[in-house]
């Protein structure tokens, strides 16, 4: 079986060649209806196929939200499998947004579902939750290393409720979010051009200069677009770590569908604004 180049190296190259934009594939019920589609498996398939056709050949990353597929049962998961395969074949990296988190053999099974080469849902990276303890992610970390995949660990998320856990201060004086960043920096130590273990850090959080975001890995940044952050906000949030930021935009692009040209134009506009923000620093 062919061994993949590490995710961090593949992502760095994709960001340099295509720009750092990540577009979510989030088939909300309301969005399907806005596109003139039924909220059923046929509508889901049409939506997903359109997004992949429009964007997989031009953006660095596509990020399907698995819950919107899982709600349709096995037929929805089959659509997800096909979407992942077609997106990767078209040249996009796929980050599966499943936010899995558990312990022991259960975590190992989640990891195998998304990170084991040959699995129907094999993705380039997976979002995971560390809030059963960072060590609970060990099966996913190990399998990601073996398969050339990556992880994005929830660290400082854009939802207001996240602070209840992520800002809690430990006995050593670090808060939980900072601790997750430190673990990831250790995972990525010595990797070039960039490690494969990233953090999810919200673009809506304002000045994060009190955190060490230099984890030598990617920072997946939700919150740009419909949640209120703009590409121009990114330098003020991420500072010196900006080069490793992967801004995630979903509704801000998807609301322009279902026409392929309109989706591509919206994606290109955001990509240009992000490039300009990075170049200005």
N, C-alpha and C positions, 0 to 999 in steps of 0.2 A: 504494500500500500504506500502511495506517495506521501511523504512527510511534508506538511505545509511549512512554509517560512513562518516564523513567529508572527502572531497577530500585530504586535506593536510595530514591527518593520513594515508589514503590509499596509497598516493604517497610515503610517507616516508617509509612505509613498503615494497612497491614494489622496491624502490631504494635500501633498505638494503638487500633484498632477491635476486634481479636480477641485481643490478647495476643501475646506474642513466641514462643509455643511452635511448634516444628517437630517433626513426627512422621515418623519414617522408615518407608518401605515396604520392609521387608527380609524377603522370603519365604525364610528359611532352610528347608532340608529338614526339620529337626526341628520348626520352627514350623508348617509345613504339616501334619505328622503330628499335632501337638498339637491342631490345629483339626479333626482328623478328615478331612483332605483327603489325596489321593494326591500324591506328589511327582512331578507331571507337569504338562503344560501346562494341563490342565483345572483342577487344583488351584491352580496359579499364578494363573490368570484369576479363579477364585472368590475367592481370598485378596485379590488386588489390588482387585477390584471392591468387595469388602466394606469394605476400609479407606477407599477413596475415598468410598463411599456414607456411611459413618459419620462421616467427619471433614472432608471437603473443604469443607463448608459452614460449618465452625466454627473451624478452626485457621488461623493465618496462613500456614503453610508445610507442604507435604508434600515429602518427600525420598526418592524411589525410589533404591535402590542397584542400579545397572544390571547388575552382575555376576550377581545372582540371577535376572535375566531372560535375560541372554545365555547362561547355561549351557544353556538349552533351544533355542538356535539361533534361526533366523528366526522360528519360532512364538512363542518367548519375547519376542523384540524386538517382534513385533506386539502382544503383550499390553502391553508397556511403552508403546508408542505410544498405545494406546487409554487407558491409565491416565493418562498425562500430559494428553491432550486432555480427558478427563472431569474430572480434578481442576481444571484451569484453568477449564473452563466452569462448575464449581460454585463458583468464587471463591477457591480456594487458589492461592497462588504455588507453583511447582514448582522445587525445586533438584535438578538431576540430579546424583546422587553417582556420578560416573564417574572422578574423579581423573585426568584425562587430562594427559599431559605429553610433549612431543616438540619437534622443531625444524622450522623452515621450513615447507615445503608440507605436511608431515604434521601439524604442529600446526594449520595453517590448515584442513586437512580435518576434524580433530577438532572444531575450533570451528564449522565450517559444519554439522556433523551435529547440534549441539545449540543453536547460538546464531543461526543464520540464519533470518530470518523465512520461514515457509512450509515449513521442514524438518519431516519427519514427527515428529521427536523434539524440536522446538523447546521449550526450557524457559526459565523466567524467569532462571535462573542455573545455573552449572556449577561443580563442584569441580575444581580443577586442581592439578597438582604442579609446583613451580618448580625442581625439583632437577636440571634441566639448565641452570640459570641463569635468573634472573628474566626476562631479556631474551627467552628462548625463548617466553615467553607472549605476546609482542607481537601475533601474529595474533588470539589470543583476546581480548585487551584491545581491539584496534581494532574487531573485529566486535561485541563486546558493546556498545561505545559506539554503533555505528551502529544496532543493533537494539533498544536500550533494555533490554538484558539485563545481567546481572551475573556476577561471578566470586567464588568463595571459594577463596583460595589457602592451601594447607597451610603453616602457619607454626609452631605449637607444638601438636603433636598429642597425643592422650591415650594412644597406644600407647607402652609403655616403650622400644621400640627407636628411636623417633623422636629421642630425645636424642642418639644417636650422630652424627647429622647436624645437627640443629637447634640443639644447644648448642655446636657447634664454633665456636671463636673465630677471627675473621678478623684480618688484619694491622692493621685500623683499631681493633681492640678490641671491636667488636660481634660478638655471635654470629650465626649464620645466621638463627635465628628472628627476632631483633630487626631484622636487615637486611630481611627480608621485610615486616615491619610498616612499616618506614620507606618502602619502595617503595610500599606500598599507601596510606600517608598522602599521598604525593606524587600518586598517581593521583586521590585524592579531594579534593585541595585546592580550597577554594572552593565545593564542591558543597553545596546545601541542598535539603532538610533533612538529607540524609545521602548520601554517595557510594555508588556501586554496586559497589565493589571491596572485598570483605570478606576476613577471615582466618578460618581454622579454628584455634581455640584450645581445648584440652581443659579441661573443667570439673574434671578430676581432678588438675590440676597444682599445686594449692595456691596460696600467695601469689605473685602475678605482679607485685607492685609495682615490681620492678626493670625491668620492660618498659614501654615507652610504648604502651599499648593504645589511645590516643586517635588512631585512624586516620581519624576522620570517616567511618566505614563500619561495616558490621555485623560482628559476631564470632559465627560459628557455633560453638556449644559442645557437642560430643559428650561423653558420659561421665555424664550424669545418668540415674539409674535403675539398670539392670542392671550398669553399670560401677562403681557405688559412690558417685558424687556425688549430692547432694540439692539441691533448690532453695534450701534454707537456706545451702548452701555458696557460692552464686554471688557474694554481695557480697564475701566474703573473697578470692575468686579474682580478680574483675574490678574491684573498687573503683569508681572514678569512671566507668569505661567501661560500667557495668552496663546503662545505658539502651539501649545498642546491641547487647546480647547476645541471641542467638537460641538458647536451649537446645534441643538435639536429644535427643529421647527416642524410642527404637524399641521394644526388647523390653519396657520397663516399661509401655508401653501395649498393644502387640500381643499380649502373653501373655494378655490378658483376652478376646480374641476366641474364637469368631467372632460372638458376639451383638453386634448394633449398639449396643444400649443399654449393654452392659458396656464396649465400646470408648469410647463417648462419655463415660461416667462416669469412666473412668480418665484420659482426656485432660483432662476438666474439672477433676479433682482436681489434676493436675500444673499446669494453667494457673493455678488459684487459688493454689497454693503459690508459684508463680513470681511472680505479682502481689504476694503478701504479702511476699516477700523483697525485691522492688524497692521497695515502698512503705515498708518499714522502714528504708531507707537515707537 
